[in-house]
Amino acid sequence: MSAPATAPKWPGLDSDIAAYLGDRAMVPMHVAGIDAARAAFEALPQAPGPDMHSVEDRRVDGPHGELRLRIYRPVDVPDLPALVYLHGGGLVIGSVDTFDRLARFLADAARAVVVSVDYRLAPEHPYPVASDETYFAVQWTARNSAALGVDSTRIAVGGDSAGAALAAGAALQTREEGGAPIVFQLHIYAGLERDDTRPSVREFADGPIITAGDFAWTKNLYLGDDPDRDHPYGVPPLADDLSGLPPAIVLTASHDPSRDGAEAFGERLRDAGVQTALLRYPGVFHGFLMHADHQSRARLAMAELGGLMRAKFAVGPGSAAWQLD
């Protein structure tokens, strides 16, 4: 008589994603600690992303010293739109190098220049350093649009995970300070808040990939351990008024502690009159778009996200210049 089948650790995952995860035992970041988490993340094997017409690193004078920007140009076409992109990693790990693959996927899918920001990390550089550098990067891209071959009227800001919180904060700061207009904001499985009471936080407290403890740990390292001192530029859901913000794309993963917080923010944007697309992908985990070349749901999500970004970019002046067959 055969032994009963073992119940899957995370029911409902797509078969190719469940196979990818397998039985691997991952040490949560908050258990491993900063140095080990950074080293492990930097050592992860990473297949190359789509080819670009050009990739260039720039070092510019930012608000907290020299700031590295990596600029991806997918095609040799003038006046492309641009996406200022903030990588994930909880604001404590990651770099433009570890997220090179996702930046290339986004540039290719959107047919847009991607300006990837190598912002400083916590705990060495707590709030508001990365937030300041994000807002600076958006304004720098607008000021230098002609030299970059970018249409200054079609600049977006977006990020994944904690990078999405930086993007949302920059959208708020742009509204408050009258910065260069943003055509849309993109939030990919956004880690926006500290709230640990939401159902998705409890359901996926132990992963896959990232745990509720990791979210709490990284938020404390960047924001500090006193929530009463949080500012909406660092924790965007704290903003009382979300009206007048640029259109939003909010993409979430079903098996992700951050899912419900990101969707609640998207619903608040919509209720405030902000045109908002809410996209939840079933059967996937936090970070799944990094696998957009070989996991079926990730390929579908990137194709749909690319179409939506191109459509939103197309509403700006000069949009025909970058539309290719």
SULDAJO-V89313 format. One line per field, one symbol per residue. phi: phi as a letter, one per 30 degrees, with the letter a starting at -180 (. if undefined). psi: psi as a letter, one per 40 degrees, with the letter a starting at -180 (. if undefined). burial: 1 if it has 9 or more other C-alpha atoms within 8 Angstrom, else 0. A space follows every 10 residues. Layout:
phi: ???
psi: ???
burial: ???
//
This chain:
phi: .ddddddddb ejdedddddd dhcdccdeed ddjedddddd dddddbddde dcdabbcbcb dcdbjdbcbc cccdbdbdhd dbcdccddji ibbjadddce ddddeddddd hbdcccccdd cdddbdeced dddddedddd dddcedddic dddbccbaac hddddddddd ddddddcide ecdacbbchd ccbceccded dddcecjdib cddddddddd ddcjccedcd cedcbedddd bcdiddebcb cbcdcaeded dddddddded ddjddbccbc cdibbejddd cdcbcddddd dddddddddd dddddddidd dcdcd
psi: hiiiihhidg ieiidddddd dbfihhhide ddiddddddd ddehhhiiai iidihhhihi haefahhhhh hhhdighifi iihhhhiaee ediiidddfd ddddddddde fihhhhhgii iiedgihfdd dddddddddd dddfdddefi heeghihiii bddddddddd ddddddefih ihdihhhhgh gdieheeidd dddfdfaidi iddddddddd ddeiegdeei idddgdeehd heieiiiihh hiidghdedd dddddddddd deehhhhhhh hieiihedee feeehddddd dddddddddd dddeeiiede dehi.
burial: 0000000000 0011001100 0000000111 0101001100 1000000010 0110100000 0100001111 1111000011 1111111111 1111110111 1111111111 1111111110 1100111011 1111111110 1100110011 1111111111 1111111111 1111100010 0111111111 1100000101 1101101101 1111111111 1111000001 0111111000 0100111111 1111111111 1110111111 0101110100 1111110110 1100101111 1110111011 0111010010 11000
//
